[in-house]
Amino acid sequence: MDPTISDVARRANVSTATVSRVLNGQQWVADETRANVLLAVQELNYKPNAVARSLMNARTKTLAIIFPNVSDGFSGTVLSGVEDAAHAQGFSIIVCKTGGGRERTLDYLQLLAEKRVDGIIFASEVLLPEYATFIQKLRIPLVVLSGESSDPSVPTLRCDDRLAAYTAAAYLISLGHERIGMIYGGAYGTPEQNGRVRGFEEAHRDHGLALTEGQVQLMDGFAFKDGQVGGQRLLATLTDLTAVFASSDELALGVMSAAHARGLQVPDDLSVMGFDDLPLAEMCLPPLTTVRQPLYGMGRRAASLLLDHLQGIQKLGENVVFPTTIVERQSVRRR
């Protein structure tokens, strides 16, 4: 049996008269109540009259991007690309910072449903099944940017982390480094979600080099302080390291700080390599050798995919893989 207006009223915890006022576009309804009614209509797939359908399908010309953290160079560079693409089409951007927490993420998703955003970019995190289910129930177009999704129907835009880390480790090995430490931030629970670690390990295996315990440090995040702590651990326990590969530029700067605290010079005593090629990579001393991923272009492409979908130009398609390149500066030397 198809849902009725009474079903919608019960779901939204309002009267049928209130549902009718919302669906007929009458203005004397609180914004929160209106949002709850429209959400209930979407969840129940209620088929109202043509006026109500027009109301619900009206565009807010708003996209949302969800980050675990917005205080780093990574999110700022991605956001620049998203905003430039969106503003060119007359769209605004809502930025949400979850701190990586489940409850806050769900709270933000509820808020975005109430705001009736036209599309969501889920960035730099694992899209848990409960997040994907909630968004899909609302029929909000979704893409994952530089993150992970176990749902093959959700398009992802990212670099090939395994290949990028493999190339970085092989580059250091080609320069004569055979004892290389690695610091990885934001470690996840499955091998598939640790592509940079797998690439680092595979490069060592393919070059006949064995990894010892503690040579790969898994940290909670990708920030400078994580790099300091991880760098201190590496340098305190593995005194024969000649290089460290960090899975973000901020981690790499933390390693450089830890090396300086131990009286080590970069790159004379220790070579350090990062990942991302943020603006700060050129600003530090010495300038950082790193793996460049096109963060601005990735953000712009994510927004463009949603905008093209919303305007009927093309449906959300398959995953997009971006290339990476090694940018040589002065933090790595040949052994």
PyMOL commands that set and color helices and strands:
alter all, ss='L'
color gray80, all
select helices_A, chain A and resi 5-12+16-23+31-44+50-57+73-88+102-115+129-137+161-174+191-193+195-206+224-237+249-261+280-283+295-310
alter helices_A, ss='H'
color red, helices_A
select strands_A, chain A and resi 62-67+92-97+119-123+126-127+142-145+148-149+156-159+180-185+216-219+243-246+271-276+289-292+320-322+325-327
alter strands_A, ss='S'
color yellow, strands_A
deselect
rebuild
show_as cartoon
